[in-house]
Amino acid sequence: MVSTHIEEHDTFTHRVYYSAKRAVKSHASGGNVLIVATILALVVANIPGINQMYNDFWEQEIRLQVGSFNIFSHAGHPMSMLQFINDALMAIFFFTIGLEIKREVLVGELSSFKQALLPIIAAIGGMVVPVGIYLMLSAGTDFSSGAAIPMATDIAFSLGVLAMLGSRVPISLKIFLTTLAVVDDIGGIIVIAAFYSTHIEAMLIVYALILLGVLFLGSVFKIQSKIFYLLIGTIVWYLFLNSGIHPTIAGVLVAFCIPATPVFPPKKYIQTIRRSIAYFNAEDDELLNRRSILNKDQMDWLKQIESASDKVISPLQELEDSLHPVVNYLIIPIFAFANAGITLWHMDASALVGGIGLAIICGLVLGKFLGIFVFSWLTVKLHLAPMPQYCNWKMMASISMLGGIGFTVSLFIANLSFGSMGAHGLELLNNAKLGIVVGSLLAGVLGFMMLHHFLPKTPCEDSGEC
């Protein structure tokens, strides 16, 4: 009985470790592309002549039209290129976040309450305190509606900074930051759904909920066709787009309906492969070595292996693996290039020492640090959850500072907050973007310097042992 319990614990630990390690590698490498896209946007937006072409490009209309029906339309009007990126491409980004959240809940760090409690509480602190600081600094102003801007942690950027420190970083610290960022994403999704929905069209929401019910039933009855979920999911996205609820929420809800159970359990998959390989083993090795064209039976055996391989991977895992490169290397860099272009030579330097810029910088740098660190410290001291393995409070302080990198989702929420407020809103948005970039940069540099100073000088192996 004890042996079985140990084996189950080892299996769970391996699943968590593999899941977190894959997420770290995926987001860290994507962070480098994101940095390049951000720098390029800042450069292009400040070159006279080219900057006007840059701004005009995002205002172009985009259409995918059959007859008079345009799928890329909002309230009967064609979407601009910028709206397409923020409302359509970012729906795919939030779809992958939904897939990641579901996987984490099922087999990752969030599947164990004890394992997840510390980063969950730390993430809550990292959301509540920055919002509180922002609200204090924005009380009575016209930019108080952007209070959610500094609550996010950018997983790609923050893990990219960790990647620069290589194997000196214990894997437990990477898992903590990854889980914290995922919980932050959940908080961001809730905020977007609750506070950034306007002019609700009830019937469109009813139709969308019916289709979500169809997707849920598809999951219950183990329909494995990805086309089924993506096609209906696209219709749900269109209904949300025109219903008044932000369409990125559709991406998350559809992701929650994707089945996480494969058609074939691993045992049946292995049996199928062994049976098919046995047919090949029955042939003479020399004959197989000389053969350049397979016969009909051999083609059938290989097709059985191919079909079994498709059926042993759940739609959730396959979609997540397929979409991660697209999101990390294409969608997020495009979003950054379109939204991070700040015209600096028209900007008053006082924007950084007052107003919305200062509120965001203080929220990201001071608020995220205090929220994550203090809530983590209280959780450990009250014996609610253990400290991450091979970590100390200096490392936790460094990670808390790194949590202030709030780039992607912060920019997204800033657009939702001020993008539709006319000329004054655009001025607030520009100042908000500057605050996000400067605050994220400060948090990233300070976090890197602290980690570089406090991490052990000898490399940590993948096991986390230093």
Secondary structure as GFF3:
##gff-version 3
##sequence-region A 1 466
A	DSSP	alpha_helix	2	44	.	.	.	ID=ss1
A	DSSP	alpha_helix	50	57	.	.	.	ID=ss2
A	DSSP	beta_strand	61	62	.	.	.	ID=ss3
A	DSSP	beta_strand	65	66	.	.	.	ID=ss4
A	DSSP	beta_strand	69	70	.	.	.	ID=ss5
A	DSSP	beta_strand	73	74	.	.	.	ID=ss6
A	DSSP	beta_strand	77	80	.	.	.	ID=ss7
A	DSSP	alpha_helix	81	83	.	.	.	ID=ss8
A	DSSP	pi_helix	84	89	.	.	.	ID=ss9
A	DSSP	alpha_helix	90	107	.	.	.	ID=ss10
A	DSSP	three_ten_helix	109	111	.	.	.	ID=ss11
A	DSSP	alpha_helix	113	138	.	.	.	ID=ss12
A	DSSP	three_ten_helix	144	146	.	.	.	ID=ss13
A	DSSP	three_ten_helix	149	151	.	.	.	ID=ss14
A	DSSP	alpha_helix	155	164	.	.	.	ID=ss15
A	DSSP	three_ten_helix	166	168	.	.	.	ID=ss16
A	DSSP	alpha_helix	171	195	.	.	.	ID=ss17
A	DSSP	alpha_helix	202	220	.	.	.	ID=ss18
A	DSSP	alpha_helix	226	243	.	.	.	ID=ss19
A	DSSP	alpha_helix	248	256	.	.	.	ID=ss20
A	DSSP	alpha_helix	266	281	.	.	.	ID=ss21
A	DSSP	alpha_helix	285	290	.	.	.	ID=ss22
A	DSSP	alpha_helix	296	312	.	.	.	ID=ss23
A	DSSP	alpha_helix	315	326	.	.	.	ID=ss24
A	DSSP	pi_helix	327	331	.	.	.	ID=ss25
A	DSSP	alpha_helix	332	339	.	.	.	ID=ss26
A	DSSP	three_ten_helix	344	346	.	.	.	ID=ss27
A	DSSP	three_ten_helix	349	352	.	.	.	ID=ss28
A	DSSP	alpha_helix	355	361	.	.	.	ID=ss29
A	DSSP	pi_helix	362	367	.	.	.	ID=ss30
A	DSSP	alpha_helix	368	381	.	.	.	ID=ss31
A	DSSP	alpha_helix	393	402	.	.	.	ID=ss32
A	DSSP	alpha_helix	407	418	.	.	.	ID=ss33
A	DSSP	alpha_helix	422	454	.	.	.	ID=ss34
###
